[in-house]
């Protein structure tokens, strides 16, 4: 993706990620071009499956490229298993991955409720 923006998404009870941005256009070299703005990400709601407790869930997983921006997103209920509100490097955790992450992302205005015990998963 290049100049794509997601505004006000709401996600809950996802087994891998609420939102994931995998590949990015390497021509993008500015912040606020590849953007998630607004929205709410819930790790586990009252409707969540028991399988969530065994998953490595992240609220948002960023791409395998720098200059990714996340603004004004609210995170709730990331307090189970190996969860985290934010993760980097989409699919770098796969056994056959050839990339190991360590990206520079830009964030502002993020809200984490008291049930978010790990803000960043890496």
C-alpha positions, 0 to 999 in steps of 0.5 A: 500500500502507499497513500492509504489511510484507515479512519475510525475502524473498530475491531474486536476478538481477532486471533492475530491482529485487529488491523494489520498493514503488511506491505508498504510502497517503498516510495513513501518517505513521509509520515501521515501518508500510510495512516491509521487514524481514530478507531477502537481496538478491543483485544478480548470482549465478553463475546471472545472465544477461549482460543484467544487466551492461547493466541499472540494477539496484537491490536495493530501490526505495522508494515515491513517499512518505515514511515507508518503512522497511528494516531488517536486510536483507543486500545482495550483489554489486552491483558491475556496470554502474549498480547500487546496493543502494538506490534511491528513488522507484519509477518516477521514472526513467521518461521520462514521470515527473511525480515526481523523488524525494527521499524520506525513508526510514528504515533500520537494520541493513543489511549490505553485503558487499564486492562492493556498490560503490554502496550508494545509487543516485539 
